[in-house]
Amino acid sequence: MRFVPIKTDDQLDLQAIHRVRDRLVSRRTAVINQIRAFRLERGMVFAQKPAKLRAAMADVLENADNALTPMMRNLIGILGGEWKTVEQQIEELTDRLEQIASSCSVSQAAGRRFPFLHLPLYCAQTRLQERRRNSCRTPAVSEAVRQLSKRLVHF
């Protein structure tokens, strides 16, 4: 019978960072969608991209000629502040993940006897690589996945 090794504190911390960051990304999406919905109810349509919505926020909040009531303008301002706060928190966690990923390379994780113990770190690195390159799979990541899967099969 094989027993699963207990995760180290570092692995649990990394997993927690990913969970919190994923929750914050979901919260950011919810805030953006709610701002968009409130504006759409008032006949104000914006592009799907958050950057375009953010660029139009100041104009919408300061323009007294639009169809927003003072209460709705205040609520959208509160949501805009929440959006900014969540965005800063996401950036802080992303920076922390980048620091962790840069401290241990994929080749180090793949070369160890038990590479599956380092999969959370590997996942952090591949997520950051995908984010940087805006692609789902790169040849380097594919090769690292193949190396890790070979080692897992031979274990």
Secondary structure, 3 states (H helix, E strand, C coil): CCCCCCCCHHHHHHHHHHHHHHHHHHHHHHHHHHHHHHHHHCCCCCCCCHHHHHHHHHHHHHCCCCCCCHHHHHHHHHHHHHHHHHHHHHHHHHHHHHHHHHHCCHHHHHCCCCHHHHHHHHHHHHHHHHHHHCCCCCHHHHHHHHHHHHHHHHC
